[in-house]
């Protein structure tokens, strides 16, 4: 994933250095510093989850319709 320098520089420096340094061995920095960034991303996350839920509901409805059509066809073909 590609991040511009402006996006990375707005994060706290200790968080950036911890996640970008492959040799970081110490304890992780205080993750509470990321809370404002997470809170600002929540509306986007809610939108993505809503779209996924809509997709699942539509898929289940289409599956139900297809199964109904198949069962009706089987009833007609085999006179059940």
C-alpha positions as a printed NumPy array, in Angstrom:
array([[  0.   ,   0.   ,   0.   ],
       [  1.347,   3.415,  -0.92 ],
       [  1.157,   6.293,   1.55 ],
       [  2.213,   9.813,   0.824],
       [  4.588,  11.576,   3.182],
       [  1.817,  13.94 ,   4.297],
       [ -0.369,  11.048,   5.476],
       [  2.443,   9.413,   7.418],
       [  3.75 ,  12.646,   8.912],
       [  0.374,  13.367,  10.53 ],
       [  0.744,  10.233,  12.673],
       [  2.636,  10.405,  15.984],
       [  6.366,   9.858,  15.29 ],
       [  6.742,   7.021,  17.827],
       [  3.939,   5.083,  16.124],
       [  5.461,   5.638,  12.676],
       [  8.925,   4.569,  13.789],
       [  7.573,   1.465,  15.541],
       [  5.644,   0.227,  12.497],
       [  8.207,   1.211,   9.851],
       [ 11.343,  -0.075,  11.599],
       [ 11.74 ,  -3.818,  10.928],
       [ 14.201,  -4.059,  13.83 ],
       [ 11.851,  -2.607,  16.454],
       [ 12.045,  -4.917,  19.45 ],
       [ 10.815,  -2.82 ,  22.34 ],
       [  7.301,  -2.638,  23.694],
       [  4.766,  -1.058,  21.361],
       [  3.997,   2.625,  21.845],
       [  0.784,   3.805,  23.441],
       [ -1.929,   2.841,  20.971],
       [ -4.256,   5.437,  22.497],
       [ -2.378,   7.905,  20.298],
       [ -4.133,   6.32 ,  17.294],
       [ -7.624,   6.873,  18.717],
       [ -8.337,  10.142,  16.819],
       [ -7.308,   8.481,  13.554],
       [ -9.5  ,   5.452,  14.219],
       [-12.459,   7.642,  15.199],
       [-12.136,   9.65 ,  11.998],
       [-12.12 ,   6.43 ,   9.937],
       [-15.28 ,   5.   ,  11.529],
       [-17.794,   6.664,   9.157],
       [-15.997,   5.108,   6.192],
       [-15.903,   1.727,   7.929],
       [-19.636,   1.942,   8.694],
       [-20.327,   2.718,   5.042],
       [-18.291,  -0.264,   3.862],
       [-20.031,  -2.567,   6.35 ],
       [-23.454,  -1.294,   5.258],
       [-22.633,  -2.001,   1.613],
       [-21.406,  -5.493,   2.509],
       [-24.571,  -6.195,   4.51 ],
       [-26.727,  -4.998,   1.604],
       [-24.78 ,  -7.288,  -0.734],
       [-25.271, -10.3  ,   1.569],
       [-29.004,  -9.637,   1.892],
       [-29.404,  -9.276,  -1.879],
       [-27.397, -12.446,  -2.488],
       [-29.522, -14.411,  -0.02 ],
       [-32.708, -13.09 ,  -1.638],
       [-31.487, -14.115,  -5.086],
       [-30.525, -17.55 ,  -3.772],
       [-33.989, -17.944,  -2.266],
       [-35.62 , -16.942,  -5.556],
       [-33.431, -19.35 ,  -7.542],
       [-34.196, -22.227,  -5.17 ],
       [-37.906, -21.48 ,  -5.45 ],
       [-37.721, -21.544,  -9.238],
       [-35.769, -24.816,  -9.199],
       [-38.253, -26.427,  -6.817],
       [-41.197, -25.315,  -8.957],
       [-39.499, -26.7  , -12.059],
       [-38.869, -30.008, -10.318],
       [-42.507, -30.178,  -9.215],
       [-43.697, -29.542, -12.765],
       [-41.237, -31.966, -14.397],
       [-41.769, -34.858, -12.006],
       [-45.47 , -34.123, -11.213],
       [-44.794, -34.164,  -7.478]])
